């Protein structure tokens, strides 16, 4: 069984995620022994971001690292355990909470849907999600940004 990084590479649907993990110097961490659960955005999820977002993040490594570590939880949390977490929060490696809802499929922060679960790795598990989730501290609605700019 391969580690998280090698498994992500082998699946072929995480090229952008693997490139971002490499750019943020998180490869060794995700190849290490600590078990992690990664809510991994597919390449299609990255494609949903506004044009130029990925390129901009690759130039802002602290912000990129914050976003990537927001997708990771310490421990190996299988789908069966996630299903018992409806309405609860999981604390990300980044430090902020991810809200789990299981009403109509598993959703993170009410926005991203888990599309495939339990891709087992030697040091954890990967769950594929259909959109990139942003830490609450970075996910400011455009209206608030406009208000701040006009103040």
LINWOMO-V15165 format. One record per pair of residues at least 24 apart in sequence whose ideal C-beta (glycine too) atoms are under 6 Angstrom apart, sorted by the first residue. I is the first residue (numbers start at 1). GAP is how many residues later the second one is. D is the distance in Angstrom with one decimal. If there is no record, write none. Layout:
i | gap | d
I | GAP | D
I | GAP | D
This chain:
i | gap | d
1 | 121 | 4.5
3 | 28 | 4.8
3 | 118 | 5.7
3 | 119 | 5.1
3 | 120 | 5.0
4 | 26 | 4.5
4 | 34 | 5.9
4 | 117 | 4.7
4 | 119 | 5.9
4 | 120 | 5.5
5 | 25 | 4.9
5 | 26 | 5.1
7 | 114 | 4.7
13 | 29 | 4.9
13 | 30 | 5.7
14 | 26 | 5.9
15 | 28 | 5.5
16 | 27 | 5.2
16 | 30 | 4.1
20 | 48 | 6.0
23 | 35 | 5.3
24 | 37 | 5.9
24 | 40 | 4.9
24 | 41 | 4.3
24 | 44 | 5.4
33 | 90 | 6.0
35 | 40 | 5.6
35 | 41 | 4.2
35 | 88 | 5.7
35 | 89 | 4.5
36 | 36 | 5.3
36 | 88 | 4.1
37 | 36 | 4.5
37 | 40 | 4.2
37 | 87 | 5.8
37 | 88 | 5.4
38 | 34 | 5.4
38 | 88 | 4.9
39 | 32 | 4.8
39 | 88 | 5.4
39 | 90 | 5.0
40 | 86 | 5.0
40 | 88 | 5.6
41 | 88 | 5.5
41 | 91 | 4.6
42 | 86 | 5.5
45 | 85 | 5.5
45 | 86 | 4.9
45 | 87 | 5.5
48 | 83 | 5.5
66 | 28 | 5.6
66 | 69 | 5.9
69 | 24 | 4.3
69 | 25 | 3.9
70 | 24 | 4.2
70 | 65 | 4.4
76 | 48 | 5.0
76 | 49 | 5.3
78 | 40 | 5.6
79 | 38 | 3.7
79 | 39 | 5.1
82 | 24 | 5.8
94 | 41 | 5.7
96 | 39 | 4.7
96 | 40 | 5.6
108 | 25 | 5.3
109 | 24 | 5.5
